[in-house]
Amino acid sequence: MNIEQFSDRAKGFLQAAQTVALRQDHPRVTAEHLLKALLEDEQGMAAGLIRAAGGQPQAATAAVDAALAKLPKVTGGNGQMAWDQAAVRVLDSAEQLATKAKDSFVTVERLLTALALATTTDAGKALAAAGVTPRSLNTAIEGLRKGRTADNASAENAYDALKKYARDLTEVARAGKLDPVIGRDEEIRRTIQVLARRTKNNPVLIGEPGVGKTAIAEGLALRIANGDVPEGIKDKSLFALDMGALIAGAKYRGEFEERLKGVLDEVKAADGNIILFIDEMHTLVGAGKSEGAMDAGNLLKPALARGELHAIGATTLNEYRKYVEKDAALERRFQPVYVGEPTVEDTISILRGLKEKYELHHGVRITDGALVAAATLSNRYIADRFLPDKAIDLMDEAASRLRMEVESKPEEIENLDRRIVQLKIEREALKRESDAASRDRLAALEDELARLEAQSADLTLRWSTEKEKLAGSTRLKEALDSARIEVEQAQRRGDYARAGELTYGRIPELERQLADAEAATGAAMVREEVTADDIAGVVSRWTGIPAARMLEGERAKLLAMEGELGKRVIGQAEAVAAVSAAVRRSRAGLQDPGRPLGSFLFLGPTGVGKTELTKSLAAFLFDDPGAMTRIDMSEYMEKHSVARLIGAPPGYVGYDEGGALTEAVRRRPYQVLLFDEVEKAHGDVFNILLQVLDDGRLTDGQGRTVDFANTLIILTSNLGSAAIAALPDGADVKLAEPAVMEVVRGHFRPEFLNRLDEIILFHRLAPEHMGAIVDIQVARVAAMLKDRKISLDLTEDARRWLARVGYDPVYGARPLKRAVQKHLADPLADLILSGEAPDGSRIHIDDGDGALILKVE
């Protein structure tokens, strides 16, 4: 016996046999130990061969265990194990069998055959008792090897390669485990046409991520399973190649190639009856590549060229261009089939077809309105993904969220249980008191506790009953789904009696029971229906866009928007009204879906509230003044600075970083965009803004399209300020409008101005506006002192004095801000640091002839 002639796996089993003998304290390694090691194999090769030979592996295991139990035990050995004569004869026999079969190595199946031939040993008897004969075993081995010989030490790795490294989609389809494929008839028909060609009969499905390329392959598998295909491919099997399994664990050079060659050999041996589906086909290019080795793509080329391999590939447009097109020899062997994004109507049909599977999985009902909302809202608000994938994800997440709510304890019961726990803690504390008041409180508490516990028990019982009803409906749906799958399987095998029994007996009965169960649900504590509002809620959580139906509170808030903004922006009623109208229009669903919510150019002198209105708008819409992106256009005065907005082009520094504008909108699609001091930007920046203002979209440096349809765009400028400043006090700003617009038209091109929704002139601040602005500025100072619990009391005289000192018609409200800082904030800081104004004090502020007097009370 030459141990070097044994394959790697056979050597492993010889070592495992020694381990079995050592574990059971047997003095020698016998043929029974070898059989036991073979039957314990995790991959189950020996057990599979016994099964294929018509035997029962469990019977063989039981018989060999009984034989091993009879062997004598010796303890205290030195761990060196010798093989007995019968076992050595089995190994010699295996070597002879391998030589006779022209194998270069002794493989596992030869060991098993040699054990079956050793009829005088207990191992041979165990195999015979299991129903295995050498003849049946040889037949099973021939079926496994498919004419291959063992010409290397890892020959077993090539056995059943398809089973190990691919998934039989037609078998999965027959078992009813594939989701239905709705639509896509044209693409499936085109794929079948390409498969039927004489040459270049390998289609590759090319399309954006999420449009349904893999679903087309699954649809073909379903059609093959149902016999709904041309005669040429009726009896073929579709296997999905698992590239991850092929590469995983391939430690040594050549191991990956050997596995792939095993798959290709099995496909070739099937004589055209196997079609290989390679999902993410671009992973073939370079897969398994190492120094001096071939990659998977090069291994496939000869088989594809000779027509020995029928393959369907699937990859995205970008990856096809990046990887496959560069390898012209691989590309020419595939025929592209382009898969486009389905329309919203097609997506609704797809969702209706998938609805039952998702209802079954989540145990909830999904309304048709929810399906329509999933398709329409995902198409409108989720711009960076594709239908139907994004709509299916919306439906899935909404159903998942509702399922969590169903399984969680209702809020009503949660609140009761928390109150009961509080009362029990209080009861234990009162029991330790002996005064009359405590005893009275304890008696009242016991009554309240008993009442609440009874109420909690009643509600919990109701909740449990409703959950059980819902679980009952789910069980009925599962039974209905199983019955429908069984009908299809019965029809395929020609058992029309069983198909008729199910179609006209079992299925109508289950449908009636399900209708009764769903009709019986009255006023429930738990919701069990996914509605359009649930879908809108998921969209809002994903994007931050308020897609949900407006609540009464929000309607009232939007109708009173001018008043809310007017509290912060003083003296600019027209500007506030124009912006408020744009926001109301968008929330009512009346704005053009292809354009931003609104685009405004704010004109006016410095300090009149242009930037303040933008900040107020962000705070109003999002309850967060920081929910806006501010871009100071003075930073974009050079021609090359345009790249900072949309990201540098390929090959330039910063290409991977993205643009300041595009990245901000991609991360937060619903926000206010402020382009401050817009007249200072280079002219090329306005070319970028043209498509944003008109189409609501912009392509960044990496080729991604960013959607601006849910942004509110505000541009501020000081152009024409001189004309407004030249107006006499109290004059209407409308008088300066012709002069201002002349300056604006001289600076901006007509196509830019024409795309703006409105150009708004801000008034100069008048003395009567200053009092309200003083109140805002003093309130901000008071807010900073809130943590110290220090309050401010400003007299009317002090208010008028600050308004007078801070008023400057040229600079607007900014001098007032400086006046408040100098005459109020600075003296306050001195009082606090000196200890004269301790925490919790009240400070009285009054006018004192040219200065403010601060008095601590």
C-alpha positions in Angstrom: 0.0 0.0 0.0 1.4 3.4 -1.0 -0.2 6.2 1.1 1.0 8.8 -1.5 -1.4 7.3 -4.0 -4.4 8.2 -1.9 -6.3 11.5 -2.6 -6.3 14.3 0.0 -9.8 13.5 1.2 -9.0 9.7 1.3 -6.0 10.5 3.5 -8.2 12.7 5.7 -10.6 9.7 6.2 -7.7 7.4 7.1 -6.7 9.9 9.8 -10.3 10.2 10.9 -10.5 6.4 11.3 -7.6 6.5 13.7 -9.3 9.3 15.6 -12.5 7.2 16.0 -10.4 4.2 17.3 -8.5 6.4 19.7 -11.8 8.1 20.9 -13.3 4.7 21.7 -10.1 3.2 23.4 -9.7 0.5 20.8 -6.1 -1.0 20.4 -6.2 -1.2 16.5 -7.8 0.6 13.6 -10.3 -1.7 11.8 -12.3 -1.6 8.7 -15.3 -0.7 10.9 -13.5 2.5 12.1 -12.9 3.5 8.5 -16.6 3.0 7.7 -17.6 5.0 10.8 -15.4 7.9 9.7 -16.8 7.8 6.2 -20.4 7.9 7.5 -19.6 10.8 9.9 -18.4 13.0 7.0 -20.1 16.4 7.1 -20.3 16.7 3.3 -22.1 13.3 3.3 -20.4 11.9 0.3 -20.4 8.3 1.5 -24.0 8.6 2.8 -25.0 10.1 -0.6 -23.5 7.2 -2.5 -25.2 4.6 -0.2 -28.5 6.4 -0.9 -27.8 6.5 -4.6 -27.1 2.8 -4.5 -30.5 2.1 -3.0 -29.3 1.7 0.6 -30.1 3.3 3.9 -27.1 5.2 5.5 -28.9 5.2 9.0 -29.0 1.3 8.9 -25.3 1.2 8.0 -24.5 3.6 10.9 -26.5 1.5 13.4 -24.9 -1.8 12.3 -21.3 -0.4 12.4 -22.0 1.2 15.9 -23.1 -2.2 17.1 -20.0 -3.8 15.7 -17.7 -1.2 17.3 -19.4 -1.7 20.7 -18.3 -5.3 20.7 -14.5 -4.5 20.2 -12.3 -4.8 23.3 -11.1 -1.6 24.9 -7.6 -0.8 26.1 -6.8 2.3 28.2 -3.4 3.9 28.8 -2.1 3.5 25.3 0.7 5.7 23.9 -1.6 7.1 21.1 0.2 5.1 18.3 -2.5 3.2 16.4 -1.8 0.2 14.1 -4.1 -1.0 11.3 -5.3 -4.6 11.6 -4.8 -7.1 8.7 -8.4 -6.9 7.5 -8.2 -3.1 7.3 -4.9 -3.3 5.4 -6.5 -5.7 2.9 -9.4 -3.2 2.4 -6.8 -0.4 1.6 -4.9 -2.7 -0.9 -8.3 -3.7 -2.5 -9.1 0.0 -2.9 -5.7 0.6 -4.6 -6.4 -2.2 -7.0 -9.8 -0.9 -7.8 -8.3 2.5 -8.6 -5.7 1.0 -10.9 -8.3 -1.1 -12.7 -10.4 2.0 -13.3 -7.3 3.9 -14.6 -7.4 6.3 -11.7 -4.1 7.9 -10.7 -5.3 8.3 -7.1 -7.3 6.2 -4.6 -10.5 8.2 -3.9 -13.2 8.0 -1.2 -15.6 6.1 -3.3 -13.0 3.4 -4.0 -12.6 3.0 -0.2 -16.3 2.5 0.2 -16.4 -0.1 -2.7 -13.5 -2.0 -1.1 -15.4 -2.0 2.3 -18.5 -3.4 0.5 -16.4 -6.1 -1.2 -14.9 -7.2 2.2 -18.0 -9.3 3.0 -16.2 -11.2 5.8 -15.7 -8.0 7.9 -18.3 -6.4 10.1 -18.0 -3.3 7.9 -18.9 -5.3 4.8 -21.8 -6.9 6.6 -23.0 -3.5 7.8 -23.2 -2.2 4.2 -24.9 -5.4 3.1 -27.5 -5.0 5.9 -28.1 -1.4 4.7 -29.0 -2.8 1.3 -25.8 -1.9 -0.6 -24.0 -4.3 -3.0 -20.7 -3.7 -4.8 -22.6 -3.7 -8.2 -25.2 -1.0 -7.0 -22.4 1.0 -5.5 -20.4 1.0 -8.8 -23.5 2.2 -10.7 -23.9 5.0 -8.2 -20.2 5.9 -8.6 -20.5 6.1 -12.4 -23.4 8.4 -12.0 -21.4 10.6 -9.7 -18.2 10.7 -11.8 -19.9 11.1 -15.2 -16.9 9.5 -17.0 -14.2 11.5 -15.2 -11.1 9.8 -13.8 -9.2 10.7 -10.6 -6.1 12.3 -12.1 -5.1 14.6 -9.1 -5.1 14.5 -5.3 -8.2 16.7 -5.1 -10.4 14.9 -7.6 -13.4 14.6 -5.3 -13.8 18.4 -5.4 -15.0 18.1 -9.0 -17.8 15.7 -8.1 -21.3 17.2 -7.9 -19.8 20.5 -8.8 -23.2 21.9 -9.9 -24.8 20.9 -6.6 -22.0 22.5 -4.6 -21.5 25.7 -6.6 -24.8 26.4 -8.3 -28.5 26.5 -7.4 -31.1 24.7 -9.6 -33.7 27.5 -10.2 -36.1 25.2 -12.1 -36.2 22.8 -9.1 -36.8 25.8 -6.8 -39.6 27.0 -9.1 -41.2 23.6 -9.1 -41.1 23.6 -5.3 -43.1 27.0 -5.4 -40.3 28.8 -3.6 -39.8 31.6 -6.2 -41.8 34.8 -6.1 -44.1 35.3 -9.1 -42.7 37.3 -12.0 -45.2 39.9 -13.2 -44.8 41.5 -16.6 -41.4 41.4 -18.3 -42.9 39.2 -21.0 -41.0 41.0 -23.8 -37.6 40.6 -22.1 -38.2 37.0 -21.2 -39.3 36.3 -24.9 -36.2 38.1 -26.1 -34.0 36.0 -23.8 -35.6 32.8 -25.1 -35.0 34.0 -28.7 -31.3 34.5 -28.0 -31.0 31.1 -26.3 -32.6 29.5 -29.4 -29.9 30.9 -31.8 -27.3 28.7 -33.3 -24.3 30.8 -32.4 -23.9 33.6 -29.8 -26.8 32.1 -28.0 -25.8 33.6 -24.6 -27.9 36.6 -23.6 -26.6 39.1 -21.1 -29.3 41.1 -19.2 -28.1 44.7 -18.9 -30.0 47.3 -16.8 -29.8 49.6 -13.8 -29.7 48.1 -10.3 -33.2 47.1 -9.1 -35.0 47.0 -12.4 -35.5 43.2 -12.3 -32.7 41.5 -14.2 -32.5 38.5 -11.8 -36.3 38.4 -11.8 -36.2 37.8 -15.6 -34.0 34.7 -15.0 -36.4 33.5 -12.3 -39.3 34.1 -14.7 -37.6 31.9 -17.3 -37.1 29.2 -14.6 -40.8 29.4 -13.7 -41.8 29.1 -17.4 -39.5 26.1 -17.9 -41.1 24.5 -14.8 -44.6 25.2 -16.1 -43.7 24.0 -19.7 -44.6 27.4 -21.0 -41.5 27.6 -23.3 -40.6 26.5 -26.9 -39.8 22.8 -27.4 -36.1 23.6 -27.7 -35.7 24.5 -24.1 -38.6 22.7 -22.5 -36.6 20.0 -20.7 -33.6 22.1 -19.8 -32.6 23.1 -16.3 -31.5 26.6 -15.3 -28.7 26.7 -12.7 -27.6 30.0 -10.9 -23.8 30.0 -10.5 -22.7 31.0 -7.0 -19.3 32.8 -7.5 -18.9 33.3 -3.8 -19.1 29.5 -3.1 -16.6 28.9 -6.0 -14.0 31.3 -4.6 -14.6 30.6 -0.9 -12.0 28.4 0.7 -9.9 28.0 -2.5 -6.6 28.3 -0.7 -4.2 26.8 -3.2 -3.3 27.9 -6.7 -5.4 26.1 -9.2 -8.1 25.1 -6.7 -10.6 27.8 -8.0 -9.9 26.8 -11.6 -10.4 23.2 -10.8 -13.8 23.9 -9.2 -15.0 26.0 -12.2 -13.7 23.3 -14.6 -15.8 20.8 -12.7 -18.9 22.9 -13.1 -18.1 23.4 -16.9 -17.5 19.6 -17.3 -20.9 18.8 -15.7 -22.6 21.3 -18.0 -20.8 19.9 -21.0 -21.7 16.3 -20.0 -25.4 17.4 -19.8 -25.3 17.8 -23.6 -26.9 21.2 -23.7 -29.7 20.5 -21.2 -28.3 22.9 -18.6 -28.4 26.7 -18.9 -26.0 28.5 -16.5 -27.2 31.8 -15.0 -24.3 34.1 -14.0 -25.7 36.9 -11.8 -23.3 39.9 -11.4 -21.5 38.7 -14.5 -18.8 41.4 -14.2 -17.4 39.4 -11.1 -16.2 36.8 -13.6 -13.6 39.2 -15.0 -10.6 38.8 -12.8 -12.2 36.3 -10.4 -9.6 33.8 -9.1 -6.8 35.7 -10.9 -3.4 35.4 -9.4 0.1 35.4 -10.8 0.4 32.8 -13.5 -3.3 31.8 -13.2 -6.3 32.3 -15.5 -9.4 34.2 -14.4 -12.9 32.8 -14.6 -13.7 34.8 -17.8 -10.9 33.2 -19.7 -11.9 29.7 -18.6 -15.4 30.3 -19.9 -14.4 31.7 -23.3 -13.5 28.3 -25.0 -16.7 26.6 -23.8 -18.8 29.6 -25.0 -17.0 29.7 -28.3 -17.6 26.0 -29.0 -21.2 26.2 -28.0 -20.7 23.7 -25.1 -22.0 26.2 -22.6 -25.3 27.9 -22.6 -25.1 30.9 -20.3 -27.3 33.9 -19.3 -25.4 36.8 -17.7 -26.8 39.8 -15.7 -25.0 43.0 -14.9 -25.5 46.7 -14.6 -24.8 49.2 -17.4 -21.8 50.8 -15.6 -20.2 47.5 -14.7 -20.7 46.0 -18.2 -19.0 49.0 -19.7 -16.2 49.0 -17.0 -15.4 45.2 -17.0 -17.0 43.2 -19.8 -16.7 45.6 -22.8 -12.9 45.9 -22.1 -12.6 42.2 -22.7 -13.8 42.1 -26.3 -13.3 38.3 -26.7 -15.7 37.8 -23.8 -18.1 40.5 -24.8 -18.6 39.2 -28.4 -19.8 35.8 -27.0 -22.7 37.4 -25.3 -25.8 39.1 -26.9 -27.0 42.1 -24.8 -30.7 42.3 -23.8 -31.4 45.7 -22.3 -33.8 45.8 -19.3 -35.5 49.1 -18.8 -37.1 50.5 -15.7 -40.8 49.7 -15.6 -43.4 52.5 -15.5 -45.4 53.4 -12.4 -48.4 51.4 -13.8 -46.3 48.3 -14.5 -44.8 48.6 -11.0 -48.3 48.7 -9.4 -49.1 45.4 -11.4 -45.8 43.9 -10.1 -46.7 44.9 -6.5 -50.2 43.4 -6.8 -48.6 40.1 -8.0 -46.2 40.1 -5.0 -48.7 41.3 -2.4 -49.8 37.8 -1.2 -46.2 36.6 -0.6 -45.5 39.7 1.6 -48.8 39.4 3.4 -48.0 35.8 4.2 -44.5 36.6 5.4 -45.5 39.6 7.6 -48.9 38.3 8.7 -50.7 41.6 7.9 -53.0 42.8 5.1 -51.7 45.2 2.5 -54.4 47.5 0.9 -54.4 48.3 -2.8 -54.1 52.0 -1.9 -50.8 51.1 -0.2 -49.5 49.5 -3.4 -50.4 52.5 -5.5 -48.8 54.8 -2.9 -45.6 52.7 -2.9 -45.2 53.0 -6.6 -46.2 56.7 -7.0 -44.4 58.0 -3.9 -41.2 56.1 -4.5 -41.1 57.3 -8.1 -41.6 60.9 -7.0 -39.5 61.2 -3.9 -36.7 58.5 -4.1 -34.7 59.7 -7.2 -31.5 57.7 -6.7 -33.0 54.2 -7.0 -35.0 52.4 -9.6 -38.5 50.9 -9.9 -39.7 48.3 -9.0 -37.0 47.7 -6.3 -37.6 50.9 -4.4 -41.4 50.4 -4.4 -41.1 46.8 -3.2 -38.7 47.9 -0.4 -41.3 50.5 0.7 -44.1 47.9 0.8 -41.8 45.5 2.7 -40.7 48.0 5.3 -44.2 49.4 5.9 -45.5 45.8 6.5 -42.5 45.0 8.7 -43.2 48.1 10.8 -46.9 47.2 11.2 -45.9 43.7 12.2 -43.7 45.0 14.9 -46.6 47.2 16.2 -48.9 44.1 16.2 -46.4 42.1 18.2 -45.6 44.9 20.7 -47.8 45.6 23.6 -50.4 48.4 22.8 -49.6 51.8 24.4 -52.8 51.7 26.4 -51.8 48.5 28.2 -48.2 49.8 28.6 -49.4 52.9 30.4 -51.7 50.9 32.7 -48.9 48.4 33.5 -46.5 51.3 34.4 -49.1 52.9 36.6 -49.7 49.5 38.4 -45.9 49.1 39.0 -45.8 52.7 40.5 -48.8 51.9 42.8 -47.2 48.7 44.0 -44.0 50.5 45.0 -46.1 53.1 46.8 -48.1 50.3 48.5 -44.9 48.7 49.9 -43.8 52.1 51.3 -47.3 52.8 52.9 -47.3 49.4 54.6 -44.3 50.5 56.7 -46.2 53.6 58.0 -48.6 53.4 60.9 -50.4 56.8 61.0 -54.1 57.0 60.1 -53.6 59.1 56.9 -51.3 56.4 55.5 -53.8 53.7 56.3 -56.5 55.6 54.5 -54.3 56.2 51.5 -53.3 52.5 51.5 -57.0 51.4 51.4 -57.7 53.8 48.6 -54.6 52.6 46.8 -55.6 49.0 47.1 -59.0 49.8 45.5 -57.3 51.7 42.6 -54.8 48.9 42.2 -57.5 46.2 42.0 -59.4 48.3 39.5 -56.4 48.9 37.3 -55.2 45.3 37.4 -58.7 44.1 36.3 -58.7 46.7 33.5 -55.2 45.6 32.4 -56.1 41.9 32.5 -59.3 42.6 30.4 -57.3 44.6 27.8 -54.5 42.1 27.7 -57.0 39.3 27.1 -58.6 41.3 24.3 -55.1 42.0 22.7 -54.1 38.3 23.0 -57.4 37.2 21.4 -56.9 39.7 18.5 -53.3 38.5 18.0 -54.6 34.9 17.9 -57.2 35.8 15.3 -54.5 37.5 13.2 -52.3 34.4 13.6 -55.3 32.3 12.5 -55.7 34.3 9.3 -51.9 33.9 8.6 -52.2 30.1 9.0 -55.1 30.1 6.6 -53.1 32.1 4.1 -50.2 29.7 4.5 -52.5 26.7 3.9 -54.0 28.5 0.8 -50.5 29.2 -0.6 -49.4 25.6 -0.1 -52.6 24.3 -1.7 -52.0 26.6 -4.8 -48.4 25.3 -5.1 -49.7 21.7 -4.8 -52.2 22.3 -7.7 -49.4 23.5 -9.9 -47.2 20.5 -9.0 -50.2 18.1 -9.6 -50.8 19.6 -13.0 -47.1 19.2 -14.0 -47.1 15.5 -13.1 -50.5 14.9 -14.8 -52.4 14.1 -11.5 -55.5 16.0 -12.7 -57.7 14.2 -10.1 -55.7 15.7 -7.2 -55.6 19.1 -9.0 -59.4 19.1 -9.4 -59.9 18.1 -5.8 -57.8 21.0 -4.6 -59.2 23.6 -7.1 -62.8 22.8 -6.5 -62.8 21.6 -2.9 -59.9 22.6 -0.6 -59.0 26.0 -2.1 -62.6 27.5 -2.2 -63.1 26.2 1.4 -59.9 27.9 2.6 -60.8 31.1 0.7 -64.3 31.1 2.4 -62.7 30.6 5.9 -60.2 33.4 5.2 -63.0 35.8 4.1 -65.0 34.9 7.3 -61.9 35.5 9.5 -61.1 38.9 7.9 -64.8 40.0 8.1 -65.0 39.1 11.8 -62.4 41.7 12.9 -64.3 44.6 14.3 -63.0 47.6 16.3 -59.5 46.2 17.0 -56.8 47.3 19.4 -54.1 46.4 16.9 -54.0 47.6 13.3 -53.5 44.8 10.8 -53.8 46.7 7.5 -50.9 48.5 5.7 -52.4 51.7 4.2 -51.1 54.5 2.0 -50.4 56.5 5.2 -48.0 53.8 6.4 -46.1 54.0 3.0 -46.0 57.8 3.2 -44.5 57.5 6.8 -41.7 55.2 5.5 -40.9 57.7 2.7 -40.7 60.5 5.2 -38.3 58.5 7.4 -36.1 57.6 4.4 -35.9 61.1 2.9 -37.1 63.6 5.4 -39.7 64.8 2.9 -43.1 65.3 4.5 -45.0 62.9 2.1 -47.6 61.9 4.7 -51.1 63.3 4.5 -51.3 66.7 6.3 -52.7 66.5 9.9 -55.1 69.2 11.1 -52.3 70.8 13.1 -50.1 71.2 10.1 -52.8 72.6 8.0 -53.6 75.3 10.6 -49.8 76.0 10.9 -49.4 76.5 7.1 -52.4 78.7 6.9 -50.9 80.9 9.6 -47.5 80.9 8.1 -47.2 84.6 7.4 -47.9 85.4 11.0 -45.3 83.0 12.3 -42.6 84.2 9.9 -43.6 87.9 10.5 -42.6 87.5 14.2 -39.0 87.1 13.1 -38.8 89.1 9.9 -40.0 92.6 10.5 -41.4 95.0 7.8 -41.2 92.6 4.8 -44.8 91.4 4.4 -44.6 90.9 0.6 -41.6 88.7 0.8 -43.1 86.6 3.6 -46.4 86.3 1.6 -44.6 85.1 -1.6 -42.5 82.4 0.2 -45.5 81.2 2.3 -47.6 80.8 -0.9 -44.9 78.6 -2.5 -44.7 76.3 0.6 -48.5 76.0 0.8 -48.6 75.2 -2.9 -46.1 72.4 -2.6 -47.7 70.8 0.5 -51.1 70.9 -1.3 -49.5 69.0 -4.2 -50.0 71.8 -6.8 -46.4 72.6 -7.7 -44.7 71.2 -10.9 -43.1 67.9 -9.7 -40.1 68.5 -12.0 -39.1 71.9 -10.5 -38.0 73.1 -7.1 -40.7 74.0 -4.6 -39.9 77.6 -5.2 -37.0 79.8 -6.5 -36.7 83.5 -5.3 -34.3 86.3 -5.8 -34.3 88.6 -2.7 -33.1 92.1 -3.5 -32.5 94.9 -1.0 -29.9 96.8 1.0 -27.9 95.0 3.7 -29.5 94.2 7.1 -33.1 94.3 6.0 -33.9 90.5 6.7 -33.1 88.6 3.5 -30.9 86.0 5.2 -33.1 86.1 8.3 -36.2 85.2 6.3 -34.4 82.1 4.9 -33.3 81.0 8.4 -36.9 81.6 9.7 -38.2 79.5 6.9 -35.9 76.5 7.8 -36.9 76.8 11.4 -40.6 77.0 10.5 -40.6 74.0 8.2 -38.2 71.7 10.1 -38.2 73.1 13.7 -34.5 73.5 13.1 -32.8 76.8 12.0 -29.9 74.7 10.8 -32.0 72.7 8.3 -30.6 74.7 5.4 -27.5 74.7 3.2 -25.9 78.1 3.0 -23.5 78.7 0.1 -21.6 82.0 0.2 -21.2 82.9 -3.4 -18.2 85.2 -2.7 -16.3 81.9 -2.5 -17.2 81.1 -6.1 -15.7 84.1 -7.9 -13.3 82.1 -10.0 -14.2 80.0 -13.1 -12.7 76.8 -11.7 -14.7 77.1 -8.5 -17.8 75.6 -10.3 -16.2 72.2 -9.7 -16.6 72.8 -5.9 -20.4 72.9 -6.3 -20.8 69.7 -8.3 -17.6 67.8 -7.5 -14.3 67.6 -9.5 -14.4 65.7 -12.8 -12.6 62.3 -13.1 -8.8 62.6 -13.0 -8.8 65.8 -10.8 -7.9 66.1 -7.1 -11.1 65.7 -5.0 -13.0 63.5 -7.5 -14.2 61.1 -4.8 -15.3 63.8 -2.4 -18.5 65.1 -4.2 -19.7 68.7 -4.5 -20.7 71.1 -1.8 -24.2 71.6 -3.4 -24.9 68.1 -4.8 -23.8 66.2 -1.7 -25.8 68.4 0.6 -29.0 67.7 -1.4 -28.3 64.0 -1.9 -28.1 63.6 1.9 -31.1 65.8 2.7 -33.4 66.2 -0.3 -36.0 68.4 1.5 -34.4 71.6 2.6 -33.8 75.3 2.0 -30.9 76.3 -0.2 -29.5 79.8 0.4 -27.1 81.2 -2.2 -25.9 84.3 -0.4 -24.5 87.4 -2.2 -25.2 85.7 -5.5 -24.0 88.6 -7.6 -20.4 88.0 -6.5 -20.3 84.5 -8.2 -18.5 83.8 -11.5 -20.9 83.7 -14.5 -20.3 80.0 -15.1 -22.0 79.3 -11.7 -25.3 80.6 -13.2 -25.0 78.1 -16.0 -25.1 75.3 -13.4 -28.1 76.9 -11.7 -30.1 77.2 -14.9 -30.9 73.4 -15.0 -31.6 73.3 -11.3 -34.1 76.2 -11.5 -35.8 74.8 -14.7 -35.7 70.9 -14.4 -35.0 70.5 -10.7 -32.0 68.3 -11.4 -28.2 68.4 -11.6 -25.5 65.9 -12.6 -22.5 65.8 -10.2 -18.9 65.1 -11.1 -19.4 61.3 -10.7 -22.3 61.2 -13.2 -25.1 60.9 -10.5 -28.3 62.8 -11.1 -29.3 64.8 -8.0 -33.0 65.7 -7.6 -33.8 69.3 -6.4 -37.6 68.9 -6.7 -38.0 69.1 -2.9 -35.7 72.1 -2.3 -36.7 75.7 -1.8 -34.1 77.9 -3.5 -33.4 81.4 -2.3 -30.8 83.7 -3.8 -29.9 87.0 -2.1 -28.3 90.0 -3.7 -27.5 93.7 -2.9 -27.8 94.7 -6.5 -29.7 98.0 -6.9 -29.3 98.8 -3.2 -28.2 102.3 -4.1 -31.5 103.0 -5.8 -33.4 101.9 -2.8 -31.1 103.9 -0.4 -31.7 107.0 -2.5 -35.4 107.0 -1.8 -36.7 109.7 0.6 -37.8 108.5 4.1 -41.2 106.8 4.0 -41.3 106.3 0.2 -42.6 103.0 -1.2 -39.9 100.7 -2.4 -42.0 100.1 -5.6 -40.8 103.6 -6.8 -37.2 102.2 -7.0 -38.2 99.0 -8.7 -37.5 100.2 -12.4 -34.0 101.4 -11.4 -33.2 98.2 -9.4 -34.4 95.9 -12.2 -32.3 97.8 -14.7 -29.2 97.0 -12.6 -30.3 93.4 -12.1 -30.9 92.9 -15.9 -27.5 94.4 -16.6 -25.8 91.8 -14.3 -27.8 88.6 -14.8 -28.6 87.0 -18.2 -32.3 86.9 -19.3 -32.5 83.1 -19.3 -31.4 83.1 -15.6 -33.9 85.7 -14.5 -36.7 84.1 -16.6 -36.4 80.8 -14.6 -37.0 82.4 -11.2 -40.5 82.1 -9.7 -40.3 85.7 -8.3 -38.0 88.6 -7.7 -38.7 90.2 -4.4 -37.7 93.7 -3.3 -37.1 94.1 0.4 -38.1 97.4 2.0 -35.7 99.7 3.8 -36.3 99.4 7.6 -38.3 102.4 8.9 -38.1 103.8 12.5 -41.5 102.2 13.4 -40.0 98.7 12.6 -37.1 99.0 15.1 -39.2 98.4 18.3 -40.2 94.9 17.2 -36.6 94.1 16.2 -35.3 95.3 19.6 -37.7 92.9 21.2 -36.3 90.0 19.1 -32.7 90.9 19.9 -33.4 91.3 23.6 -35.3 88.0 23.7 -32.2 86.3 22.2 -30.0 87.7 25.0 -32.6 86.5 27.6 -32.6 83.0 26.0 -28.8 82.8 26.7 -29.4 83.7 30.4 -32.1 81.0 30.7 -29.7 78.4 32.1 -28.7 80.8 34.9 -32.4 81.6 35.6 -31.7 85.3 35.2 -34.6 87.3 33.8 -34.6 90.7 32.1 -37.2 93.5 32.6 -36.8 96.1 29.8 -38.8 99.3 30.2 -40.5 101.0 27.3 -38.1 104.0 27.6 -35.1 101.6 27.3 -36.7 99.9 24.3 -37.2 103.3 22.5 -33.7 104.3 23.4 -32.2 101.1 21.8 -34.4 101.5 18.7 -33.2 105.1 18.3 -29.5 104.4 18.9 -29.5 101.3 16.6 -31.4 102.8 13.7 -29.5 103.4 10.5 -31.4 103.5 7.2 -28.3 102.5 5.2 -27.2 99.5 7.3 -30.6 98.1 8.3 -30.9 96.1 11.5 -27.2 95.2 11.9 -26.3 98.4 13.8 -29.1 97.6 16.3 -27.6 94.2 16.9 -24.3 95.9 17.7 -26.0 98.4 19.9 -27.7 95.6 21.9 -24.4 93.9 22.3 -22.5 97.1 23.4 -25.1 98.7 25.7 -26.9 95.5 27.1 -24.8 92.3 26.7 -21.5 93.8 27.7 -22.7 95.4 31.0 -24.7 92.1 31.7 -21.4 90.1 31.4 -19.7 92.4 33.8 -22.5 92.1 36.4 -22.5 88.3 36.1 -18.7 87.9 36.4 -18.4 90.3 39.3 -21.1 88.3 41.2 -23.5 91.3 41.4 -26.1 89.3 39.3 -26.3 85.8 40.9 -28.2 82.9 39.4 -32.0 83.4 39.7 -31.8 87.2 39.9 -34.0 89.7 38.0 -32.4 92.6 36.1 -34.3 95.9 35.5 -33.2 97.8 32.4 -34.1 101.5 32.0 -33.1 104.6 29.9 -30.6 106.8 31.8 -29.7 109.8 29.7 -27.5 108.4 26.9 -27.0 105.0 28.4 -28.9 102.0 29.8 -29.1 101.6 33.6 -29.0 98.0 34.8 -30.4 97.4 38.3 -30.3 93.9 39.9 -33.5 93.1 41.9 
